[in-house]
Amino acid sequence: MTALEPQRSGEIRIPRASPISQPFWEGCDRGVLPYQRCDSCSKANFNPVYICRFCTSKSLSWHESAGLGTIYSWTIAWRPQFPSFATPYAPIIVDLDEGYQMISNLVGCDTEEVHVGMRISTCFHRVADRTLPYFTPLEISRGVMFGE
């Protein structure tokens, strides 16, 4: 069995915030998972957008996700994306309970435990000056902050 862990500091490229994604990254720094919801059609939008991808309304508001969802799809990467990446790692597509999907990584379990439909919750990992959202099996404490 091989444990899935967050990438170590200095080994991954750090995402840069844009004016539209800044509220998302600020939320992650506080240990919450923000997303946008359209005030016109009520649909969740993720990645952050200027106009709703469903109805083109410009009336979007930020909300805090409960951070709970299920794995929609996954893979185990045994070959690093960049030479500095530690393997294995598990990129996942998450169906969040609020009605949107996001891509992240699964940590806190062994590679053999990962499966479609697995209930997961958000955890956070601080890397340099950015806090990244990861997911972990629901049995693991929600809101875990992995060290740098």
WOVENGI-V205527 format. One record per run of one state. SS is the DSSP state (H for helix, E for strand, - for the rest). FROM is the first residue (numbers start at 1). TO is the last residue. If there is no record, write none. Layout:
((SS	FROM	TO) (SS	FROM	TO))
This chain:
((-	1	2) (E	3	3) (-	4	21) (H	22	29) (-	30	32) (E	33	38) (-	39	43) (E	44	45) (-	46	59) (E	60	65) (-	66	67) (E	68	74) (-	75	76) (E	77	77) (-	78	88) (E	89	96) (-	97	99) (E	100	107) (-	108	109) (E	110	110) (H	111	113) (-	114	118) (E	119	127) (-	128	129) (E	130	137) (-	138	144) (E	145	146) (-	147	148))
